[in-house]
């Protein structure tokens, strides 16, 4: 079964306190669902139309599990806490394998 990946590229961080609260809540929603956080912050070098801003990559056992984690009440509480604190390009994609 192909894995699922949550890919988030931040376009703008507007409120670091809201982001901090979100960053505390989000893993608590994802990890119990088999999430493996591969990238969170770290160095970013942007090319073409990319932005050198916070990037997150999370691996899940499957695409469906990633969707379930996103839609979970716990994760939606994290999203609500972030509110307008950031502008993000957020995707869930299915892996090749």
FIKOLZA-1660 file (N, C-alpha, C; in steps of 0.1 Angstrom, whole numbers, plus 5000, padded with zeros to 4 digits):
% residues 97
   i   px   py   pz ch aa at
   1 5008 4988 5000  A  X  N
   1 5000 5000 5000  A  X CA
   1 5009 5012 5000  A  X  C
   2 5005 5022 4992  A  X  N
   2 5013 5034 4991  A  X CA
   2 5011 5043 5003  A  X  C
   3 5021 5050 5007  A  X  N
   3 5020 5058 5019  A  X CA
   3 5014 5072 5015  A  X  C
   4 5010 5079 5025  A  X  N
   4 5004 5092 5023  A  X CA
   4 5014 5102 5029  A  X  C
   5 5014 5114 5023  A  X  N
   5 5023 5124 5028  A  X CA
   5 5016 5138 5029  A  X  C
   6 5018 5144 5040  A  X  N
   6 5013 5157 5043  A  X CA
   6 5024 5167 5040  A  X  C
   7 5022 5176 5030  A  X  N
   7 5032 5185 5026  A  X CA
   7 5027 5199 5028  A  X  C
   8 5034 5207 5037  A  X  N
   8 5029 5220 5040  A  X CA
   8 5041 5230 5038  A  X  C
   9 5038 5240 5029  A  X  N
   9 5048 5250 5027  A  X CA
   9 5041 5263 5031  A  X  C
  10 5048 5270 5041  A  X  N
  10 5042 5282 5046  A  X CA
  10 5046 5294 5037  A  X  C
  11 5036 5301 5033  A  X  N
  11 5039 5313 5024  A  X CA
  11 5042 5325 5033  A  X  C
  12 5036 5326 5045  A  X  N
  12 5038 5337 5054  A  X CA
  12 5034 5333 5068  A  X  C
  13 5042 5337 5077  A  X  N
  13 5039 5335 5091  A  X CA
  13 5036 5349 5097  A  X  C
  14 5023 5350 5102  A  X  N
  14 5018 5363 5106  A  X CA
  14 5019 5364 5122  A  X  C
  15 5017 5353 5128  A  X  N
  15 5017 5353 5143  A  X CA
  15 5024 5341 5149  A  X  C
  16 5036 5344 5154  A  X  N
  16 5045 5333 5159  A  X CA
  16 5039 5326 5171  A  X  C
  17 5031 5333 5179  A  X  N
  17 5025 5327 5191  A  X CA
  17 5014 5317 5187  A  X  C
  18 5006 5321 5177  A  X  N
  18 4996 5311 5172  A  X CA
  18 5003 5299 5166  A  X  C
  19 5014 5302 5159  A  X  N
  19 5021 5290 5153  A  X CA
  19 5027 5281 5163  A  X  C
  20 5032 5287 5174  A  X  N
  20 5037 5279 5185  A  X CA
  20 5027 5270 5191  A  X  C
  21 5015 5276 5193  A  X  N
  21 5004 5268 5199  A  X CA
  21 5000 5257 5189  A  X  C
  22 4999 5260 5176  A  X  N
  22 4996 5250 5166  A  X CA
  22 5006 5239 5166  A  X  C
  23 5019 5243 5167  A  X  N
  23 5030 5233 5166  A  X CA
  23 5030 5224 5178  A  X  C
  24 5024 5228 5189  A  X  N
  24 5023 5219 5201  A  X CA
  24 5011 5210 5200  A  X  C
  25 5001 5214 5194  A  X  N
  25 4988 5206 5192  A  X CA
  25 4989 5196 5181  A  X  C
  26 4994 5200 5169  A  X  N
  26 4993 5192 5157  A  X CA
  26 5000 5178 5159  A  X  C
  27 5012 5177 5164  A  X  N
  27 5018 5164 5165  A  X CA
  27 5009 5154 5174  A  X  C
  28 5003 5160 5184  A  X  N
  28 4994 5152 5193  A  X CA
  28 4983 5146 5185  A  X  C
  29 4978 5152 5175  A  X  N
  29 4968 5147 5166  A  X CA
  29 4973 5137 5156  A  X  C
  30 4985 5139 5151  A  X  N
  30 4991 5131 5140  A  X CA
  30 4998 5118 5145  A  X  C
  31 5006 5119 5155  A  X  N
  31 5015 5108 5160  A  X CA
  31 5007 5096 5163  A  X  C
  32 4995 5097 5170  A  X  N
  32 4987 5085 5173  A  X CA
  32 4982 5078 5161  A  X  C
  33 4982 5085 5150  A  X  N
  33 4977 5079 5137  A  X CA
  33 4988 5074 5128  A  X  C
  34 4999 5072 5134  A  X  N
  34 5011 5066 5127  A  X CA
  34 5019 5076 5119  A  X  C
  35 5018 5089 5122  A  X  N
  35 5026 5099 5115  A  X CA
  35 5041 5098 5119  A  X  C
  36 5049 5100 5109  A  X  N
  36 5063 5101 5110  A  X CA
  36 5068 5115 5105  A  X  C
  37 5071 5124 5114  A  X  N
  37 5075 5137 5110  A  X CA
  37 5089 5137 5104  A  X  C
  38 5090 5139 5091  A  X  N
  38 5102 5139 5084  A  X CA
  38 5109 5152 5083  A  X  C
  39 5102 5163 5082  A  X  N
  39 5107 5176 5080  A  X CA
  39 5098 5186 5088  A  X  C
  40 5104 5194 5096  A  X  N
  40 5097 5205 5103  A  X CA
  40 5107 5216 5106  A  X  C
  41 5106 5227 5100  A  X  N
  41 5115 5238 5101  A  X CA
  41 5128 5233 5094  A  X  C
  42 5139 5237 5099  A  X  N
  42 5152 5233 5093  A  X CA
  42 5155 5243 5082  A  X  C
  43 5166 5241 5075  A  X  N
  43 5171 5250 5064  A  X CA
  43 5162 5247 5052  A  X  C
  44 5159 5258 5045  A  X  N
  44 5151 5258 5032  A  X CA
  44 5159 5266 5022  A  X  C
  45 5161 5261 5011  A  X  N
  45 5166 5268 4999  A  X CA
  45 5155 5267 4988  A  X  C
  46 5150 5279 4985  A  X  N
  46 5139 5279 4975  A  X CA
  46 5144 5281 4961  A  X  C
  47 5138 5274 4952  A  X  N
  47 5141 5276 4937  A  X CA
  47 5128 5279 4930  A  X  C
  48 5129 5285 4918  A  X  N
  48 5118 5288 4910  A  X CA
  48 5108 5297 4917  A  X  C
  49 5096 5293 4919  A  X  N
  49 5086 5302 4926  A  X CA
  49 5085 5298 4941  A  X  C
  50 5094 5290 4946  A  X  N
  50 5093 5286 4960  A  X CA
  50 5097 5298 4969  A  X  C
  51 5092 5296 4982  A  X  N
  51 5095 5306 4992  A  X CA
  51 5104 5299 5003  A  X  C
  52 5114 5306 5008  A  X  N
  52 5123 5300 5018  A  X CA
  52 5117 5303 5032  A  X  C
  53 5106 5295 5034  A  X  N
  53 5099 5296 5047  A  X CA
  53 5096 5283 5053  A  X  C
  54 5091 5282 5064  A  X  N
  54 5088 5269 5072  A  X CA
  54 5082 5259 5062  A  X  C
  55 5087 5247 5062  A  X  N
  55 5082 5236 5054  A  X CA
  55 5081 5224 5064  A  X  C
  56 5070 5216 5061  A  X  N
  56 5067 5204 5069  A  X CA
  56 5064 5193 5060  A  X  C
  57 5070 5181 5063  A  X  N
  57 5067 5169 5055  A  X CA
  57 5064 5158 5066  A  X  C
  58 5052 5152 5065  A  X  N
  58 5049 5141 5074  A  X CA
  58 5044 5129 5066  A  X  C
  59 5050 5117 5070  A  X  N
  59 5047 5105 5063  A  X CA
  59 5036 5097 5071  A  X  C
  60 5026 5091 5065  A  X  N
  60 5016 5083 5071  A  X CA
  60 5016 5069 5065  A  X  C
  61 5011 5060 5072  A  X  N
  61 5010 5046 5066  A  X CA
  61 5003 5045 5053  A  X  C
  62 4993 5054 5051  A  X  N
  62 4985 5054 5038  A  X CA
  62 4980 5068 5036  A  X  C
  63 4975 5070 5024  A  X  N
  63 4969 5083 5020  A  X CA
  63 4956 5085 5028  A  X  C
  64 4948 5074 5030  A  X  N
  64 4936 5075 5037  A  X CA
  64 4938 5078 5052  A  X  C
  65 4949 5073 5058  A  X  N
  65 4952 5076 5071  A  X CA
  65 4956 5091 5073  A  X  C
  66 4963 5096 5063  A  X  N
  66 4966 5111 5063  A  X CA
  66 4954 5119 5062  A  X  C
  67 4944 5116 5054  A  X  N
  67 4932 5123 5053  A  X CA
  67 4924 5122 5066  A  X  C
  68 4924 5110 5072  A  X  N
  68 4917 5109 5085  A  X CA
  68 4923 5117 5096  A  X  C
  69 4936 5118 5096  A  X  N
  69 4943 5126 5106  A  X CA
  69 4940 5141 5104  A  X  C
  70 4940 5145 5092  A  X  N
  70 4937 5159 5089  A  X CA
  70 4923 5163 5093  A  X  C
  71 4913 5154 5091  A  X  N
  71 4899 5156 5094  A  X CA
  71 4896 5153 5109  A  X  C
  72 4905 5148 5117  A  X  N
  72 4903 5145 5131  A  X CA
  72 4899 5157 5139  A  X  C
  73 4891 5156 5149  A  X  N
  73 4888 5167 5158  A  X CA
  73 4900 5173 5164  A  X  C
  74 4910 5165 5168  A  X  N
  74 4922 5170 5174  A  X CA
  74 4930 5178 5165  A  X  C
  75 4931 5174 5152  A  X  N
  75 4939 5182 5143  A  X CA
  75 4932 5195 5139  A  X  C
  76 4918 5194 5138  A  X  N
  76 4911 5206 5135  A  X CA
  76 4911 5216 5146  A  X  C
  77 4913 5212 5158  A  X  N
  77 4915 5221 5169  A  X CA
  77 4928 5228 5168  A  X  C
  78 4939 5221 5163  A  X  N
  78 4952 5227 5161  A  X CA
  78 4950 5238 5150  A  X  C
  79 4943 5234 5139  A  X  N
  79 4941 5244 5128  A  X CA
  79 4934 5256 5133  A  X  C
  80 4924 5254 5142  A  X  N
  80 4916 5266 5147  A  X CA
  80 4925 5274 5156  A  X  C
  81 4934 5268 5163  A  X  N
  81 4944 5276 5171  A  X CA
  81 4953 5284 5163  A  X  C
  82 4957 5279 5151  A  X  N
  82 4966 5286 5142  A  X CA
  82 4958 5298 5136  A  X  C
  83 4945 5296 5132  A  X  N
  83 4937 5306 5127  A  X CA
  83 4943 5314 5116  A  X  C
  84 4944 5327 5117  A  X  N
  84 4950 5335 5107  A  X CA
  84 4965 5338 5110  A  X  C
  85 4971 5329 5118  A  X  N
  85 4985 5331 5121  A  X CA
  85 4995 5328 5110  A  X  C
  86 4990 5321 5100  A  X  N
  86 4999 5318 5089  A  X CA
  86 4991 5316 5076  A  X  C
  87 4998 5317 5065  A  X  N
  87 4992 5314 5052  A  X CA
  87 5000 5302 5047  A  X  C
  88 4993 5291 5043  A  X  N
  88 5000 5279 5040  A  X CA
  88 4995 5273 5027  A  X  C
  89 5004 5266 5020  A  X  N
  89 5000 5257 5009  A  X CA
  89 5001 5243 5015  A  X  C
  90 4989 5237 5017  A  X  N
  90 4988 5225 5024  A  X CA
  90 4982 5214 5015  A  X  C
  91 4989 5203 5014  A  X  N
  91 4985 5192 5005  A  X CA
  91 4987 5179 5012  A  X  C
  92 4979 5169 5008  A  X  N
  92 4981 5155 5012  A  X CA
  92 4982 5148 4998  A  X  C
  93 4993 5141 4997  A  X  N
  93 4996 5134 4984  A  X CA
  93 4998 5119 4987  A  X  C
  94 4995 5111 4977  A  X  N
  94 4998 5097 4978  A  X CA
  94 5011 5094 4973  A  X  C
  95 5019 5085 4980  A  X  N
  95 5032 5082 4976  A  X CA
  95 5032 5071 4964  A  X  C
  96 5043 5069 4959  A  X  N
  96 5045 5060 4948  A  X CA
  96 5044 5045 4953  A  X  C
  97 5050 5043 4964  A  X  N
  97 5051 5029 4970  A  X CA
  97 5044 5029 4983  A  X  C
% end
